[in-house]
């Protein structure tokens, strides 16, 4: 019996380079993420049956050399010219996720890096999906459901990182939520704090079934960059997990996991 396919969906963009995290919608941006970021996610799932989907929101042009490597290392590459239309980013998320064929779908934003010492943390996430619709780690701006009363009992699956079964992604419902947020709240229940984003509608339409498991830096790390410099991810991709862990203890990273807290 073959292992079930896991679809790795990575959303990237080519905004001007930004090497220091600056809060909401101002995560680190580097051209490294178009290629080294893909290698990073593929290594994280090493040993699993995977497909890789790279969806790029194009602001600045992509070089022929970059495109050649992207096409070589990914199963699917989509380049979408950026516009400022309403909910553009949300429609991009839906478009990227709809391309996935796997039984399990794991989504990453480009400013997230992931490392693991073994397949076991991923196997554990898959086991959790028997009880929850989503397993996610809160990003810097996530509600941190256990201690942010402004969201009440609502949760959300951060696009920075989540994994789910494909059946949990109800694309017709999600599009309706994005198009008509009022319909979403009338249908699935209101939230004391409304954020009309895909991240919220994923769980709103799934009875808030999202688990934020405790992160164990001893076995794996999923994080966003506090600051970055060119080729850093290439260097870390070549490290053992123990070397990565040592690096994390002395360098700036931010949520989902921060070893300094």
FIMAR-406777 format. One record per residue (C-alpha): residue in one letter; z, y, x. Coordinates in steps of 0.25 Angstrom, whole numbers, padded with zeros to 4 digits, always signed. Layout:
BEGIN
AZYX...
//
This chain:
BEGIN
X+0000+0000+0000X-0004+0013+0006X+0005+0025+0007X+0003+0036-0004X-0005+0048+0000X+0002+0061+0003X-0006+0073+0002X-0002+0084+0011X-0006+0098+0005X-0005+0110+0014X-0007+0124+0010X-0011+0134+0021X-0017+0148+0022X-0023+0156+0032X-0016+0169+0030X-0014+0178+0043X-0005+0171+0053X+0010+0173+0050X+0019+0166+0060X+0033+0171+0053X+0038+0166+0040X+0040+0178+0030X+0044+0173+0017X+0037+0170+0004X+0022+0168+0006X+0024+0173+0021X+0025+0159+0028X+0020+0157+0041X+0005+0156+0043X-0002+0150+0054X-0016+0144+0056X-0009+0132+0063X-0005+0127+0049X-0019+0124+0045X-0020+0113+0055X-0006+0111+0062X+0000+0112+0049X-0008+0101+0043X-0005+0092+0055X+0010+0095+0053X+0009+0090+0039X+0001+0078+0042X+0011+0074+0053X+0023+0076+0043X+0016+0065+0035X+0012+0056+0046X+0012+0042+0042X+0009+0045+0027X-0005+0044+0020X-0009+0059+0019X-0020+0068+0015X-0019+0083+0020X-0024+0094+0011X-0025+0108+0017X-0027+0120+0008X-0029+0133+0015X-0028+0147+0008X-0038+0155+0017X-0035+0169+0020X-0040+0170+0034X-0052+0161+0039X-0050+0147+0045X-0058+0144+0057X-0068+0133+0058X-0059+0126+0068X-0047+0126+0059X-0055+0121+0047X-0061+0110+0056X-0047+0105+0059X-0042+0107+0045X-0053+0099+0039X-0051+0088+0049X-0036+0086+0047X-0035+0088+0032X-0040+0079+0021X-0043+0092+0012X-0044+0106+0016X-0046+0118+0006X-0048+0132+0011X-0046+0142-0001X-0049+0157+0001X-0037+0165-0002X-0037+0174-0014X-0026+0183-0020X-0027+0177-0034X-0015+0173-0042X-0008+0160-0039X-0018+0158-0028X-0008+0150-0019X-0003+0142-0031X-0018+0137-0034X-0020+0134-0019X-0007+0125-0020X-0013+0118-0032X-0027+0116-0026X-0021+0110-0014X-0012+0101-0021X-0023+0096-0030X-0031+0091-0018X-0020+0081-0015X-0022+0066-0017X-0009+0060-0013X+0002+0054-0021X+0011+0064-0014X+0008+0078-0010X+0015+0086+0000X+0012+0101+0001X+0015+0111+0012X+0012+0125+0014X+0007+0129+0028X+0019+0135+0033X+0027+0122+0032X+0029+0112+0044X+0034+0098+0042X+0039+0088+0052X+0046+0074+0050X+0052+0064+0059X+0047+0052+0050X+0040+0049+0037X+0053+0047+0030X+0056+0061+0025X+0042+0061+0018X+0045+0047+0013X+0058+0053+0007X+0051+0064+0001X+0041+0055-0006X+0053+0047-0011X+0059+0060-0017X+0047+0061-0025X+0051+0050-0034X+0062+0059-0039X+0056+0073-0037X+0042+0079-0040X+0043+0087-0027X+0050+0087-0014X+0050+0101-0007X+0057+0109+0003X+0060+0123-0001X+0052+0134+0007X+0058+0147+0011X+0056+0153-0003X+0060+0140-0011X+0070+0141-0021X+0079+0131-0014X+0083+0126-0028X+0097+0122-0024X+0102+0136-0021X+0092+0146-0028X+0097+0149-0042X+0085+0158-0045X+0076+0146-0048X+0086+0139-0056X+0084+0124-0056X+0069+0126-0052X+0063+0120-0040X+0050+0121-0033X+0041+0113-0023X+0039+0122-0011X+0024+0122-0007X+0030+0123+0007X+0032+0108+0006X+0033+0099-0006X+0029+0084-0008X+0027+0078-0022X+0019+0067-0029X+0005+0072-0033X+0009+0069-0048X+0019+0080-0047X+0008+0091-0045X+0003+0094-0060X-0008+0103-0056X-0012+0107-0070X+0002+0111-0073X+0004+0118-0060X-0009+0126-0062X-0004+0130-0076X+0009+0134-0070X+0003+0143-0060X-0007+0149-0070X+0004+0151-0081X+0018+0151-0075X+0024+0155-0088X+0018+0142-0094X+0025+0134-0083X+0039+0140-0086X+0037+0138-0101X+0032+0123-0098X+0042+0119-0087X+0054+0128-0089X+0057+0142-0083X+0063+0146-0070X+0073+0157-0067X+0064+0161-0056X+0049+0160-0057X+0040+0158-0045X+0026+0154-0051X+0021+0146-0039X+0016+0132-0037X+0029+0128-0030X+0037+0131-0043X+0027+0125-0053X+0027+0112-0045X+0041+0109-0049X+0042+0117-0062X+0031+0108-0067X+0039+0096-0062X+0053+0098-0067X+0058+0105-0054X+0058+0091-0048X+0058+0096-0033X+0067+0090-0022X+0071+0098-0010X+0077+0088-0001X+0086+0091+0011X+0078+0093+0024X+0082+0084+0036X+0078+0091+0048X+0081+0078+0055X+0069+0071+0049X+0059+0081+0044X+0056+0096+0043X+0048+0104+0034X+0048+0119+0036X+0041+0133+0036X+0040+0141+0048X+0049+0153+0051X+0039+0157+0062X+0027+0150+0069X+0018+0151+0081X+0004+0145+0083X+0003+0130+0087X+0018+0128+0084X+0015+0118+0073X+0006+0111+0082X+0017+0109+0092X+0027+0105+0082X+0017+0095+0076X+0017+0088+0090X+0032+0087+0090X+0041+0075+0086X+0050+0078+0075X+0062+0079+0084X+0055+0090+0092X+0051+0097+0079X+0066+0097+0074X+0070+0103+0087X+0060+0114+0086X+0065+0117+0072X+0079+0119+0076X+0075+0131+0085X+0063+0138+0077X+0062+0146+0065X+0058+0139+0052X+0061+0141+0037X+0062+0134+0025X+0060+0122+0020X+0069+0117+0031X+0077+0126+0041X+0085+0119+0051X+0093+0132+0054X+0100+0132+0040
//
